[in-house]
Amino acid sequence: MSFAFIWMLFLLRAYKAIFHLKSLDSFAISILNPLPRISIVIAVKDDESEIEDTIRAILNSNYPDLELVVVNDRSRDRTGEILNAYSLADKRLKTIHLKELPLGWLGKVHAMHQGVKIASGEFLLFMDADMSADAQVLEKSAAVMESEKLDHLAILPNVAQKSYWLDLLMATSNILFTTSAKPWMSIEERPQHSVKGVGKFNLVRKSSFLKTKGFEWLKMEVADDVALGQLMAQNEGRSLFIKAGISGPNLNWYPTFWDMVLGLEKNIVGGFTNYRWSVFLMMIMISFCPFLIPVVAFLTLETWPIFWGLVSVVISFVFALKAKSVIDYPWNVLAAFPIGIFILALVLVRSFFICQKNGGIKWSATLYPLKALKSGCRVRLGL
């Protein structure tokens, strides 16, 4: 009975979160005139299969005052050649080619640090190499920054649906991430550990960012996107987390379920546990309960455990039917939310033990020692 009640309270909180999460389209704004310069900063490494499409999409947008800064972090493929060719053809593209990684830095964070040095925009937009944003998204984002007097805007992109199990893992991650962001709270009320950043779309006001400790303070933080949002909040910056809405940006994230499992391997340990055994064990116990407790209840073949197990299942179905109206996933995916949490917990177990076995995290062919990752962890956890 107690578990069913706790589960109901958690789902009510999750629904409250996704219901209150604003979209980019929901703001009543006027497009700025003149539009501010936006510098899009992208760190790339061995991305020849994606970076050309990204550059073309960004440079072909109609945003009038745009600068694209792409930092090539020690690529061994044709990424450098592609960047050089496009930078010669379009002066809006600035490129940096890094040959070495300084000791005590993550490659991506160091690359973004270098990109900021040459970016000239009033706003800095940090994006991944597989993302792009059209002029409408940039115009609306800049307008929201001004109308809400923001220093940081993180946008959760729309995700193309691929397969049931991939959708389930993606929906579970998004719901948990959104719930921990407490979007029903005002910017002033929201605690620092609930401030979020999104690696696919992190927009900051450059003047405010330069007042912080910058990427040098985040140099060993694998969850650098969330840490960036919390860094801005630490320095009294106003940070807002929203979803894309109809106008985008859109994202074809992981092509398969297994690709997402492998993709989470590098950041789920730091982002969920801060590399601490105590937090890891607590997270696993909490995550296993929504799926395992009802299953155990049914296996007892006793009346009351079965009854409360059924209550938990019914509550999950009701959540799915209600959530379908505010989050863009099929109801049968949302109904399996407890299973999604269980699977995500298994991914965490796998990633945590790989990290322990390797003595650190391997990212883009570089192994970062666990001791350095622990000392450089900046993300504050909290639900």
URFENSUL-V93698 format. One record per residue. N is the residue number from 1. RES is the residue in one letter. PSI is psi in whole degrees, 0 to 359 (* if undefined). Layout:
# URFENSUL-V93698
n/res/psi
N/RES/PSI
N/RES/PSI
This chain:
# URFENSUL-V93698
n/res/psi
1/M/314
2/S/321
3/F/316
4/A/321
5/F/316
6/I/318
7/W/319
8/M/316
9/L/320
10/F/317
11/L/325
12/L/320
13/R/318
14/A/317
15/Y/319
16/K/320
17/A/308
18/I/334
19/F/321
20/H/351
21/L/115
22/K/156
23/S/161
24/L/328
25/D/346
26/S/350
27/F/131
28/A/97
29/I/159
30/S/133
31/I/135
32/L/146
33/N/111
34/P/160
35/L/139
36/P/156
37/R/132
38/I/126
39/S/115
40/I/122
41/V/122
42/I/129
43/A/132
44/V/149
45/K/118
46/D/51
47/D/34
48/E/334
49/S/343
50/E/328
51/I/328
52/E/316
53/D/323
54/T/312
55/I/314
56/R/317
57/A/318
58/I/313
59/L/337
60/N/357
61/S/161
62/N/12
63/Y/124
64/P/329
65/D/78
66/L/139
67/E/134
68/L/119
69/V/115
70/V/124
71/V/117
72/N/107
73/D/83
74/R/36
75/S/146
76/R/359
77/D/209
78/R/11
79/T/315
80/G/318
81/E/317
82/I/316
83/L/317
84/N/319
85/A/316
86/Y/326
87/S/331
88/L/327
89/A/337
90/D/115
91/K/349
92/R/343
93/L/121
94/K/137
95/T/147
96/I/132
97/H/113
98/L/135
99/K/333
100/E/156
101/L/118
102/P/149
103/L/136
104/G/13
105/W/144
106/L/144
107/G/312
108/K/315
109/V/318
110/H/320
111/A/317
112/M/323
113/H/317
114/Q/324
115/G/322
116/V/327
117/K/331
118/I/357
119/A/134
120/S/1
121/G/157
122/E/327
123/F/143
124/L/125
125/L/111
126/F/123
127/M/159
128/D/165
129/A/342
130/D/13
131/M/159
132/S/162
133/A/130
134/D/176
135/A/322
136/Q/317
137/V/316
138/L/318
139/E/314
140/K/320
141/S/317
142/A/321
143/A/320
144/V/319
145/M/318
146/E/316
147/S/326
148/E/2
149/K/51
150/L/155
151/D/345
152/H/131
153/L/120
154/A/128
155/I/126
156/L/115
157/P/160
158/N/139
159/V/126
160/A/133
161/Q/138
162/K/296
163/S/163
164/Y/310
165/W/326
166/L/317
167/D/320
168/L/314
169/L/322
170/M/314
171/A/318
172/T/314
173/S/316
174/N/319
175/I/315
176/L/319
177/F/314
178/T/320
179/T/318
180/S/343
181/A/347
182/K/58
183/P/350
184/W/349
185/M/152
186/S/164
187/I/321
188/E/327
189/E/333
190/R/127
191/P/157
192/Q/323
193/H/350
194/S/355
195/V/134
196/K/153
197/G/158
198/V/120
199/G/335
200/K/338
201/F/90
202/N/107
203/L/126
204/V/152
205/R/122
206/K/319
207/S/325
208/S/321
209/F/321
210/L/346
211/K/349
212/T/181
213/K/349
214/G/192
215/F/340
216/E/328
217/W/337
218/L/15
219/K/340
220/M/26
221/E/110
222/V/320
223/A/58
224/D/332
225/D/312
226/V/319
227/A/327
228/L/316
229/G/317
230/Q/329
231/L/316
232/M/320
233/A/324
234/Q/329
235/N/31
236/E/24
237/G/146
238/R/118
239/S/138
240/L/137
241/F/122
242/I/176
243/K/167
244/A/314
245/G/191
246/I/324
247/S/355
248/G/189
249/P/153
250/N/155
251/L/129
252/N/95
253/W/252
254/Y/134
255/P/331
256/T/166
257/F/314
258/W/326
259/D/323
260/M/320
261/V/314
262/L/324
263/G/324
264/L/342
265/E/325
266/K/338
267/N/348
268/I/328
269/V/310
270/G/316
271/G/330
272/F/335
273/T/351
274/N/26
275/Y/22
276/R/131
277/W/319
278/S/316
279/V/321
280/F/311
281/L/321
282/M/316
283/M/320
284/I/315
285/M/317
286/I/319
287/S/327
288/F/334
289/C/313
290/P/332
291/F/315
292/L/322
293/I/313
294/P/323
295/V/314
296/V/321
297/A/317
298/F/327
299/L/341
300/T/336
301/L/25
302/E/149
303/T/305
304/W/316
305/P/319
306/I/319
307/F/311
308/W/333
309/G/318
310/L/321
311/V/317
312/S/320
313/V/316
314/V/317
315/I/319
316/S/321
317/F/320
318/V/317
319/F/315
320/A/316
321/L/321
322/K/317
323/A/332
324/K/332
325/S/346
326/V/354
327/I/138
328/D/67
329/Y/150
330/P/151
331/W/328
332/N/337
333/V/315
334/L/327
335/A/336
336/A/19
337/F/316
338/P/322
339/I/322
340/G/319
341/I/319
342/F/316
343/I/318
344/L/324
345/A/321
346/L/322
347/V/319
348/L/316
349/V/311
350/R/312
351/S/321
352/F/317
353/F/330
354/I/318
355/C/316
356/Q/318
357/K/317
358/N/350
359/G/26
360/G/193
361/I/132
362/K/124
363/W/119
364/S/51
365/A/10
366/T/131
367/L/122
368/Y/121
369/P/145
370/L/320
371/K/317
372/A/323
373/L/319
374/K/315
375/S/334
376/G/7
377/C/125
378/R/341
379/V/131
380/R/127
381/L/160
382/G/143
383/L/*
